[in-house]
Amino acid sequence: MAENKKMSTAEILAAARAAKAAKSEAVEAAPPADVTDTPAPKAAASKPAGAAGARPSVAEIMALARAKKEAEQGGSPATPADQPAAKPAAAKAPVAKTPADKPAVAKAAAPKSLTRDTASILAAARTGTKPGPVSKADAPARPAAVATPASTVVKAPPAKLSSAPVLPPKPVKPVAKKGADAEQDRRGFLEMALGSFMATGFTALSMTGGLFGLGLARFMFPNVLAEPPSRFKVGFREGFPSGKVETKYVAQYGVWVVNSDVGGQQQIYALKTVCTHLGCTPNWLEAEQKFKCPCHGSGFYKDGVNFEGPAPRPLERYAIRIADDGQLEIDKGRTYHEELGQWADPESYITV
């Protein structure tokens, strides 16, 4: 049964290596033929008794692999003394002298450096590694770094280098109103616009109508000057002494009331305060006893006769009389001119 047992690939390789090693050792150990006639001892003589034809154990195979590895690294091959003693094979399998047992004997006799166990041979075959120095191309790849789960790795965001200025945020666009609110807003705007336009128009129209009415009323009613009455009383004649010129009625009535000697007769008369040149109002100069026009220098005596300046004629007189109550009454509705000889009229003066 043992002879017909099929050998595994590892056993075939180990047996081939052992046979090759045994053959090379036998050639090296054989002496020259002319030295001695004593035949060389067999390779199996060095083995312990009972070990011929026995299959090496696992410990022996491992020892042979270690020895071979040390030899490849530059160490000395293991000597027979360093090898462990072979276990008796009689207990494991019967001794057989058949030709099929020769590979087993050669395998047992092979040194440890030439034998490897099945696990190392298969591992070497799978990895494809070569014994001895290797090139960079044949060097085994380095083990990859252990990948860290993506969930546990926190990547920092890359820093962005930007020279552009930071822009302010854009204003938010107002959301347009929809529905009833938008309609209400449009309606309110139209009402306000139309209301303001109509109010402006009506206001302008009313103002125009008012101005037109005022102009029409002004056209219908002509100018009326508020003038003092043409007749007025100035007091009793005792209040006007001889040689006196009363000027208190100039501002209100435009009259000088004078008591003076005219042609050898004492008279009270009223002179009009208007220069006969261009209508200016002369002034009475008490120190010089004359009327002097400030506009062009015309001069008049106390009786009203012109004597200097551009005035062409004497001053005019108003009508004067004694009223029913005894006061002097002046009537500005009637005037008298000296160049026309009207000063001789008794209504132009009162005899004192």
Buried (B, 14 or more C-beta within 10 A) or exposed (E): EEEEEEEEEBBEBBBEBBBEBBEEBEEEEEEEEEEEEEEEEEBBEEBEEBBBBBBBBEEBBBBBBBBBBBBEEEEEEBEEEEBEEBBEBEEEEEEEEEEEBBBBBBBBBBBBBBBBBBEBBEEEEEEEEEEEEEEEEEEEEEEEEEEEEEEEEEEEEEEEEEEEEEEEEEEEEEEEEEEEEEEEEEEEEEEEEEEEEEEEEEEEEEEEEEEEEEEEEEEEEEEEEEEEEEBBEBEEBEEBEEEEBBBEBBEEBBBBBBBBEBEEEBBBBBBBBBBBBEEBBBEBEEEEEBBBBEBEEBBBBBBBBBEEBBBEBBBBBBBBBEEEEEBBBBBBEBBBBBEEEBBEEEBBBBEB
